[in-house]
């Protein structure tokens, strides 16, 4: 009897799969903000898509494949 596939909990907290199937994430922004420019901080707040094979692997970790 095969084991159930488990969702990777660390991945589920960091990544999201959109209704169209794209994998998105937010850049980590925790400390040392004073050294970064305002432009860099703004760009880190935007959610970004993860393309290609890495996106496929994350979907597999989330049990969406």
PDB file of N, CA, C and O in Angstrom:
ATOM      1  N   UNK A   1       0.839  -1.194   0.000  1.00  0.00           N
ATOM      2  CA  UNK A   1       0.000   0.000   0.000  1.00  0.00           C
ATOM      3  C   UNK A   1       0.876   1.247   0.000  1.00  0.00           C
ATOM      4  O   UNK A   1       1.775   1.381   0.830  1.00  0.00           O
ATOM      5  N   UNK A   2       0.612   2.153  -0.929  1.00  0.00           N
ATOM      6  CA  UNK A   2       1.432   3.366  -1.062  1.00  0.00           C
ATOM      7  C   UNK A   2       1.068   4.391   0.001  1.00  0.00           C
ATOM      8  O   UNK A   2      -0.082   4.486   0.431  1.00  0.00           O
ATOM      9  N   UNK A   3       2.074   5.156   0.414  1.00  0.00           N
ATOM     10  CA  UNK A   3       1.841   6.233   1.379  1.00  0.00           C
ATOM     11  C   UNK A   3       1.177   7.413   0.698  1.00  0.00           C
ATOM     12  O   UNK A   3       1.317   7.619  -0.508  1.00  0.00           O
ATOM     13  N   UNK A   4       0.452   8.182   1.491  1.00  0.00           N
ATOM     14  CA  UNK A   4      -0.153   9.409   0.969  1.00  0.00           C
ATOM     15  C   UNK A   4       0.926  10.434   0.703  1.00  0.00           C
ATOM     16  O   UNK A   4       1.938  10.483   1.402  1.00  0.00           O
ATOM     17  N   UNK A   5       0.704  11.264  -0.326  1.00  0.00           N
ATOM     18  CA  UNK A   5       1.639  12.341  -0.599  1.00  0.00           C
ATOM     19  C   UNK A   5       1.385  13.458   0.398  1.00  0.00           C
ATOM     20  O   UNK A   5       0.238  13.848   0.621  1.00  0.00           O
ATOM     21  N   UNK A   6       2.442  13.972   0.996  1.00  0.00           N
ATOM     22  CA  UNK A   6       2.322  15.024   1.996  1.00  0.00           C
ATOM     23  C   UNK A   6       2.687  16.371   1.385  1.00  0.00           C
ATOM     24  O   UNK A   6       3.612  16.470   0.578  1.00  0.00           O
ATOM     25  N   UNK A   7       1.954  17.398   1.777  1.00  0.00           N
ATOM     26  CA  UNK A   7       2.269  18.760   1.353  1.00  0.00           C
ATOM     27  C   UNK A   7       3.494  19.230   2.125  1.00  0.00           C
ATOM     28  O   UNK A   7       3.574  19.049   3.340  1.00  0.00           O
ATOM     29  N   UNK A   8       4.441  19.827   1.428  1.00  0.00           N
ATOM     30  CA  UNK A   8       5.607  20.408   2.096  1.00  0.00           C
ATOM     31  C   UNK A   8       5.153  21.711   2.741  1.00  0.00           C
ATOM     32  O   UNK A   8       4.842  22.677   2.044  1.00  0.00           O
ATOM     33  N   UNK A   9       5.115  21.737   4.073  1.00  0.00           N
ATOM     34  CA  UNK A   9       4.535  22.864   4.800  1.00  0.00           C
ATOM     35  C   UNK A   9       5.355  24.140   4.635  1.00  0.00           C
ATOM     36  O   UNK A   9       4.791  25.233   4.578  1.00  0.00           O
ATOM     37  N   UNK A  10       6.674  24.014   4.560  1.00  0.00           N
ATOM     38  CA  UNK A  10       7.493  25.221   4.382  1.00  0.00           C
ATOM     39  C   UNK A  10       7.226  25.837   3.014  1.00  0.00           C
ATOM     40  O   UNK A  10       7.221  27.060   2.877  1.00  0.00           O
ATOM     41  N   UNK A  11       7.006  25.004   2.003  1.00  0.00           N
ATOM     42  CA  UNK A  11       6.698  25.511   0.657  1.00  0.00           C
ATOM     43  C   UNK A  11       5.306  26.123   0.621  1.00  0.00           C
ATOM     44  O   UNK A  11       5.096  27.127  -0.060  1.00  0.00           O
ATOM     45  N   UNK A  12       4.355  25.544   1.337  1.00  0.00           N
ATOM     46  CA  UNK A  12       2.986  26.059   1.308  1.00  0.00           C
ATOM     47  C   UNK A  12       2.887  27.445   1.935  1.00  0.00           C
ATOM     48  O   UNK A  12       1.991  28.220   1.599  1.00  0.00           O
ATOM     49  N   UNK A  13       3.809  27.756   2.849  1.00  0.00           N
ATOM     50  CA  UNK A  13       3.811  29.077   3.479  1.00  0.00           C
ATOM     51  C   UNK A  13       4.478  30.123   2.595  1.00  0.00           C
ATOM     52  O   UNK A  13       4.200  31.314   2.737  1.00  0.00           O
ATOM     53  N   UNK A  14       5.347  29.702   1.690  1.00  0.00           N
ATOM     54  CA  UNK A  14       6.129  30.641   0.879  1.00  0.00           C
ATOM     55  C   UNK A  14       5.599  30.849  -0.529  1.00  0.00           C
ATOM     56  O   UNK A  14       5.813  31.909  -1.118  1.00  0.00           O
ATOM     57  N   UNK A  15       4.909  29.854  -1.078  1.00  0.00           N
ATOM     58  CA  UNK A  15       4.489  29.898  -2.475  1.00  0.00           C
ATOM     59  C   UNK A  15       2.987  29.753  -2.607  1.00  0.00           C
ATOM     60  O   UNK A  15       2.324  29.189  -1.736  1.00  0.00           O
ATOM     61  N   UNK A  16       2.453  30.275  -3.717  1.00  0.00           N
ATOM     62  CA  UNK A  16       1.026  30.199  -3.995  1.00  0.00           C
ATOM     63  C   UNK A  16       0.853  29.856  -5.467  1.00  0.00           C
ATOM     64  O   UNK A  16       1.589  30.361  -6.315  1.00  0.00           O
ATOM     65  N   UNK A  17      -0.112  29.004  -5.772  1.00  0.00           N
ATOM     66  CA  UNK A  17      -0.418  28.670  -7.161  1.00  0.00           C
ATOM     67  C   UNK A  17      -1.682  29.424  -7.552  1.00  0.00           C
ATOM     68  O   UNK A  17      -2.718  29.300  -6.898  1.00  0.00           O
ATOM     69  N   UNK A  18      -1.589  30.204  -8.621  1.00  0.00           N
ATOM     70  CA  UNK A  18      -2.730  31.000  -9.094  1.00  0.00           C
ATOM     71  C   UNK A  18      -3.733  30.086  -9.792  1.00  0.00           C
ATOM     72  O   UNK A  18      -3.394  28.954 -10.135  1.00  0.00           O
ATOM     73  N   UNK A  19      -4.958  30.556 -10.009  1.00  0.00           N
ATOM     74  CA  UNK A  19      -5.955  29.740 -10.722  1.00  0.00           C
ATOM     75  C   UNK A  19      -5.516  29.311 -12.123  1.00  0.00           C
ATOM     76  O   UNK A  19      -5.965  28.280 -12.625  1.00  0.00           O
ATOM     77  N   UNK A  20      -4.633  30.104 -12.761  1.00  0.00           N
ATOM     78  CA  UNK A  20      -4.151  29.730 -14.096  1.00  0.00           C
ATOM     79  C   UNK A  20      -2.984  28.749 -14.035  1.00  0.00           C
ATOM     80  O   UNK A  20      -2.549  28.248 -15.072  1.00  0.00           O
ATOM     81  N   UNK A  21      -2.465  28.463 -12.822  1.00  0.00           N
ATOM     82  CA  UNK A  21      -1.405  27.470 -12.663  1.00  0.00           C
ATOM     83  C   UNK A  21      -0.018  28.047 -12.500  1.00  0.00           C
ATOM     84  O   UNK A  21       0.954  27.293 -12.447  1.00  0.00           O
ATOM     85  N   UNK A  22       0.107  29.368 -12.419  1.00  0.00           N
ATOM     86  CA  UNK A  22       1.423  29.977 -12.217  1.00  0.00           C
ATOM     87  C   UNK A  22       1.795  29.906 -10.742  1.00  0.00           C
ATOM     88  O   UNK A  22       0.931  29.970  -9.867  1.00  0.00           O
ATOM     89  N   UNK A  23       3.090  29.773 -10.480  1.00  0.00           N
ATOM     90  CA  UNK A  23       3.585  29.729  -9.101  1.00  0.00           C
ATOM     91  C   UNK A  23       4.162  31.102  -8.771  1.00  0.00           C
ATOM     92  O   UNK A  23       5.024  31.606  -9.490  1.00  0.00           O
ATOM     93  N   UNK A  24       3.682  31.709  -7.675  1.00  0.00           N
ATOM     94  CA  UNK A  24       4.161  33.032  -7.283  1.00  0.00           C
ATOM     95  C   UNK A  24       4.765  32.983  -5.885  1.00  0.00           C
ATOM     96  O   UNK A  24       4.483  32.075  -5.103  1.00  0.00           O
ATOM     97  N   UNK A  25       5.597  33.969  -5.584  1.00  0.00           N
ATOM     98  CA  UNK A  25       6.194  34.093  -4.251  1.00  0.00           C
ATOM     99  C   UNK A  25       6.539  35.541  -3.980  1.00  0.00           C
ATOM    100  O   UNK A  25       6.631  36.354  -4.900  1.00  0.00           O
ATOM    101  N   UNK A  26       6.730  35.857  -2.707  1.00  0.00           N
ATOM    102  CA  UNK A  26       7.203  37.185  -2.308  1.00  0.00           C
ATOM    103  C   UNK A  26       8.646  37.067  -1.888  1.00  0.00           C
ATOM    104  O   UNK A  26       9.035  36.082  -1.260  1.00  0.00           O
ATOM    105  N   UNK A  27       9.441  38.058  -2.228  1.00  0.00           N
ATOM    106  CA  UNK A  27      10.853  38.047  -1.849  1.00  0.00           C
ATOM    107  C   UNK A  27      10.998  38.206  -0.341  1.00  0.00           C
ATOM    108  O   UNK A  27      10.234  38.951   0.273  1.00  0.00           O
ATOM    109  N   UNK A  28      11.962  37.521   0.266  1.00  0.00           N
ATOM    110  CA  UNK A  28      12.170  37.691   1.698  1.00  0.00           C
ATOM    111  C   UNK A  28      12.708  39.089   1.995  1.00  0.00           C
ATOM    112  O   UNK A  28      13.651  39.547   1.351  1.00  0.00           O
ATOM    113  N   UNK A  29      12.111  39.755   2.964  1.00  0.00           N
ATOM    114  CA  UNK A  29      12.503  41.120   3.318  1.00  0.00           C
ATOM    115  C   UNK A  29      12.355  41.245   4.825  1.00  0.00           C
ATOM    116  O   UNK A  29      11.286  41.597   5.323  1.00  0.00           O
ATOM    117  N   UNK A  30      13.433  40.956   5.550  1.00  0.00           N
ATOM    118  CA  UNK A  30      13.296  40.843   6.979  1.00  0.00           C
ATOM    119  C   UNK A  30      14.099  41.882   7.751  1.00  0.00           C
ATOM    120  O   UNK A  30      13.557  42.582   8.606  1.00  0.00           O
ATOM    121  N   UNK A  31      15.365  41.981   7.456  1.00  0.00           N
ATOM    122  CA  UNK A  31      16.208  42.905   8.218  1.00  0.00           C
ATOM    123  C   UNK A  31      17.214  43.564   7.291  1.00  0.00           C
ATOM    124  O   UNK A  31      17.269  43.254   6.101  1.00  0.00           O
ATOM    125  N   UNK A  32      18.005  44.469   7.836  1.00  0.00           N
ATOM    126  CA  UNK A  32      18.997  45.251   7.080  1.00  0.00           C
ATOM    127  C   UNK A  32      18.336  46.091   5.980  1.00  0.00           C
ATOM    128  O   UNK A  32      18.889  46.247   4.892  1.00  0.00           O
ATOM    129  N   UNK A  33      17.156  46.625   6.275  1.00  0.00           N
ATOM    130  CA  UNK A  33      16.438  47.435   5.288  1.00  0.00           C
ATOM    131  C   UNK A  33      17.076  48.814   5.118  1.00  0.00           C
ATOM    132  O   UNK A  33      16.951  49.430   4.060  1.00  0.00           O
ATOM    133  N   UNK A  34      17.748  49.292   6.142  1.00  0.00           N
ATOM    134  CA  UNK A  34      18.330  50.635   6.090  1.00  0.00           C
ATOM    135  C   UNK A  34      19.405  50.740   5.006  1.00  0.00           C
ATOM    136  O   UNK A  34      19.625  51.816   4.452  1.00  0.00           O
ATOM    137  N   UNK A  35      20.068  49.629   4.707  1.00  0.00           N
ATOM    138  CA  UNK A  35      21.132  49.629   3.696  1.00  0.00           C
ATOM    139  C   UNK A  35      20.590  49.582   2.280  1.00  0.00           C
ATOM    140  O   UNK A  35      21.311  49.891   1.331  1.00  0.00           O
ATOM    141  N   UNK A  36      19.325  49.198   2.125  1.00  0.00           N
ATOM    142  CA  UNK A  36      18.749  49.035   0.796  1.00  0.00           C
ATOM    143  C   UNK A  36      18.050  50.326   0.354  1.00  0.00           C
ATOM    144  O   UNK A  36      17.510  51.069   1.174  1.00  0.00           O
ATOM    145  N   UNK A  37      18.074  50.571  -0.954  1.00  0.00           N
ATOM    146  CA  UNK A  37      17.430  51.776  -1.481  1.00  0.00           C
ATOM    147  C   UNK A  37      15.913  51.585  -1.462  1.00  0.00           C
ATOM    148  O   UNK A  37      15.413  50.462  -1.395  1.00  0.00           O
ATOM    149  N   UNK A  38      15.194  52.708  -1.522  1.00  0.00           N
ATOM    150  CA  UNK A  38      13.728  52.656  -1.539  1.00  0.00           C
ATOM    151  C   UNK A  38      13.235  51.901  -2.765  1.00  0.00           C
ATOM    152  O   UNK A  38      12.256  51.156  -2.701  1.00  0.00           O
ATOM    153  N   UNK A  39      13.918  52.101  -3.868  1.00  0.00           N
ATOM    154  CA  UNK A  39      13.561  51.421  -5.122  1.00  0.00           C
ATOM    155  C   UNK A  39      13.689  49.905  -4.958  1.00  0.00           C
ATOM    156  O   UNK A  39      12.819  49.149  -5.390  1.00  0.00           O
ATOM    157  N   UNK A  40      14.776  49.477  -4.334  1.00  0.00           N
ATOM    158  CA  UNK A  40      15.004  48.049  -4.114  1.00  0.00           C
ATOM    159  C   UNK A  40      13.946  47.474  -3.178  1.00  0.00           C
ATOM    160  O   UNK A  40      13.449  46.373  -3.411  1.00  0.00           O
ATOM    161  N   UNK A  41      13.597  48.205  -2.125  1.00  0.00           N
ATOM    162  CA  UNK A  41      12.576  47.749  -1.186  1.00  0.00           C
ATOM    163  C   UNK A  41      11.220  47.608  -1.869  1.00  0.00           C
ATOM    164  O   UNK A  41      10.496  46.645  -1.618  1.00  0.00           O
ATOM    165  N   UNK A  42      10.872  48.570  -2.736  1.00  0.00           N
ATOM    166  CA  UNK A  42       9.602  48.496  -3.472  1.00  0.00           C
ATOM    167  C   UNK A  42       9.566  47.279  -4.385  1.00  0.00           C
ATOM    168  O   UNK A  42       8.548  46.595  -4.486  1.00  0.00           O
ATOM    169  N   UNK A  43      10.688  47.017  -5.049  1.00  0.00           N
ATOM    170  CA  UNK A  43      10.719  45.887  -5.986  1.00  0.00           C
ATOM    171  C   UNK A  43      10.651  44.552  -5.253  1.00  0.00           C
ATOM    172  O   UNK A  43      10.175  43.562  -5.808  1.00  0.00           O
ATOM    173  N   UNK A  44      11.125  44.520  -4.003  1.00  0.00           N
ATOM    174  CA  UNK A  44      11.069  43.284  -3.221  1.00  0.00           C
ATOM    175  C   UNK A  44       9.652  42.988  -2.715  1.00  0.00           C
ATOM    176  O   UNK A  44       9.336  41.841  -2.401  1.00  0.00           O
ATOM    177  N   UNK A  45       8.807  44.009  -2.636  1.00  0.00           N
ATOM    178  CA  UNK A  45       7.438  43.811  -2.151  1.00  0.00           C
ATOM    179  C   UNK A  45       6.525  43.175  -3.204  1.00  0.00           C
ATOM    180  O   UNK A  45       5.506  42.573  -2.866  1.00  0.00           O
ATOM    181  N   UNK A  46       6.893  43.312  -4.466  1.00  0.00           N
ATOM    182  CA  UNK A  46       6.060  42.812  -5.564  1.00  0.00           C
ATOM    183  C   UNK A  46       6.146  41.285  -5.619  1.00  0.00           C
ATOM    184  O   UNK A  46       7.227  40.713  -5.482  1.00  0.00           O
ATOM    185  N   UNK A  47       4.994  40.627  -5.821  1.00  0.00           N
ATOM    186  CA  UNK A  47       5.009  39.170  -5.974  1.00  0.00           C
ATOM    187  C   UNK A  47       5.575  38.820  -7.341  1.00  0.00           C
ATOM    188  O   UNK A  47       5.280  39.484  -8.334  1.00  0.00           O
ATOM    189  N   UNK A  48       6.380  37.784  -7.384  1.00  0.00           N
ATOM    190  CA  UNK A  48       7.054  37.384  -8.617  1.00  0.00           C
ATOM    191  C   UNK A  48       6.668  35.956  -8.990  1.00  0.00           C
ATOM    192  O   UNK A  48       6.374  35.126  -8.129  1.00  0.00           O
ATOM    193  N   UNK A  49       6.677  35.695 -10.297  1.00  0.00           N
ATOM    194  CA  UNK A  49       6.361  34.368 -10.801  1.00  0.00           C
ATOM    195  C   UNK A  49       7.629  33.528 -10.859  1.00  0.00           C
ATOM    196  O   UNK A  49       8.710  34.040 -11.150  1.00  0.00           O
ATOM    197  N   UNK A  50       7.489  32.235 -10.582  1.00  0.00           N
ATOM    198  CA  UNK A  50       8.620  31.311 -10.690  1.00  0.00           C
ATOM    199  C   UNK A  50       8.391  30.467 -11.939  1.00  0.00           C
ATOM    200  O   UNK A  50       7.476  29.643 -11.969  1.00  0.00           O
ATOM    201  N   UNK A  51       9.213  30.663 -12.972  1.00  0.00           N
ATOM    202  CA  UNK A  51       8.984  29.958 -14.228  1.00  0.00           C
ATOM    203  C   UNK A  51       9.691  28.600 -14.291  1.00  0.00           C
ATOM    204  O   UNK A  51      10.533  28.273 -13.455  1.00  0.00           O
ATOM    205  N   UNK A  52       9.323  27.838 -15.294  1.00  0.00           N
ATOM    206  CA  UNK A  52      10.065  26.644 -15.686  1.00  0.00           C
ATOM    207  C   UNK A  52      10.059  25.491 -14.704  1.00  0.00           C
ATOM    208  O   UNK A  52       9.078  25.246 -14.001  1.00  0.00           O
ATOM    209  N   UNK A  53      11.175  24.793 -14.674  1.00  0.00           N
ATOM    210  CA  UNK A  53      11.298  23.558 -13.901  1.00  0.00           C
ATOM    211  C   UNK A  53      11.150  23.795 -12.407  1.00  0.00           C
ATOM    212  O   UNK A  53      10.585  22.962 -11.698  1.00  0.00           O
ATOM    213  N   UNK A  54      11.655  24.928 -11.923  1.00  0.00           N
ATOM    214  CA  UNK A  54      11.544  25.221 -10.493  1.00  0.00           C
ATOM    215  C   UNK A  54      10.078  25.353 -10.087  1.00  0.00           C
ATOM    216  O   UNK A  54       9.679  24.887  -9.020  1.00  0.00           O
ATOM    217  N   UNK A  55       9.284  25.987 -10.937  1.00  0.00           N
ATOM    218  CA  UNK A  55       7.846  26.111 -10.686  1.00  0.00           C
ATOM    219  C   UNK A  55       7.162  24.755 -10.642  1.00  0.00           C
ATOM    220  O   UNK A  55       6.277  24.526  -9.817  1.00  0.00           O
ATOM    221  N   UNK A  56       7.567  23.868 -11.519  1.00  0.00           N
ATOM    222  CA  UNK A  56       7.006  22.516 -11.556  1.00  0.00           C
ATOM    223  C   UNK A  56       7.327  21.766 -10.268  1.00  0.00           C
ATOM    224  O   UNK A  56       6.475  21.077  -9.705  1.00  0.00           O
ATOM    225  N   UNK A  57       8.576  21.912  -9.809  1.00  0.00           N
ATOM    226  CA  UNK A  57       8.992  21.225  -8.588  1.00  0.00           C
ATOM    227  C   UNK A  57       8.227  21.738  -7.375  1.00  0.00           C
ATOM    228  O   UNK A  57       7.871  20.967  -6.484  1.00  0.00           O
ATOM    229  N   UNK A  58       7.978  23.039  -7.347  1.00  0.00           N
ATOM    230  CA  UNK A  58       7.238  23.625  -6.221  1.00  0.00           C
ATOM    231  C   UNK A  58       5.785  23.154  -6.261  1.00  0.00           C
ATOM    232  O   UNK A  58       5.205  22.861  -5.216  1.00  0.00           O
ATOM    233  N   UNK A  59       5.196  23.077  -7.447  1.00  0.00           N
ATOM    234  CA  UNK A  59       3.831  22.560  -7.576  1.00  0.00           C
ATOM    235  C   UNK A  59       3.740  21.138  -7.042  1.00  0.00           C
ATOM    236  O   UNK A  59       2.768  20.762  -6.388  1.00  0.00           O
ATOM    237  N   UNK A  60       4.775  20.360  -7.334  1.00  0.00           N
ATOM    238  CA  UNK A  60       4.814  18.978  -6.864  1.00  0.00           C
ATOM    239  C   UNK A  60       4.897  18.941  -5.328  1.00  0.00           C
ATOM    240  O   UNK A  60       4.258  18.104  -4.690  1.00  0.00           O
ATOM    241  N   UNK A  61       5.682  19.847  -4.748  1.00  0.00           N
ATOM    242  CA  UNK A  61       5.798  19.920  -3.291  1.00  0.00           C
ATOM    243  C   UNK A  61       4.462  20.304  -2.646  1.00  0.00           C
ATOM    244  O   UNK A  61       4.156  19.886  -1.529  1.00  0.00           O
ATOM    245  N   UNK A  62       3.671  21.111  -3.371  1.00  0.00           N
ATOM    246  CA  UNK A  62       2.380  21.557  -2.854  1.00  0.00           C
ATOM    247  C   UNK A  62       1.257  20.564  -3.149  1.00  0.00           C
ATOM    248  O   UNK A  62       0.129  20.739  -2.688  1.00  0.00           O
ATOM    249  N   UNK A  63       1.570  19.529  -3.914  1.00  0.00           N
ATOM    250  CA  UNK A  63       0.553  18.529  -4.264  1.00  0.00           C
ATOM    251  C   UNK A  63      -0.423  19.021  -5.295  1.00  0.00           C
ATOM    252  O   UNK A  63      -1.577  18.592  -5.302  1.00  0.00           O
ATOM    253  N   UNK A  64       0.007  19.918  -6.173  1.00  0.00           N
ATOM    254  CA  UNK A  64      -0.894  20.493  -7.187  1.00  0.00           C
ATOM    255  C   UNK A  64      -0.691  19.860  -8.560  1.00  0.00           C
ATOM    256  O   UNK A  64      -1.250  20.342  -9.545  1.00  0.00           O
ATOM    257  N   UNK A  65       0.094  18.796  -8.644  1.00  0.00           N
ATOM    258  CA  UNK A  65       0.323  18.144  -9.939  1.00  0.00           C
ATOM    259  C   UNK A  65      -0.282  16.774  -9.955  1.00  0.00           C
ATOM    260  O   UNK A  65      -0.192  16.071 -10.961  1.00  0.00           O
TER     261      UNK A  65
END
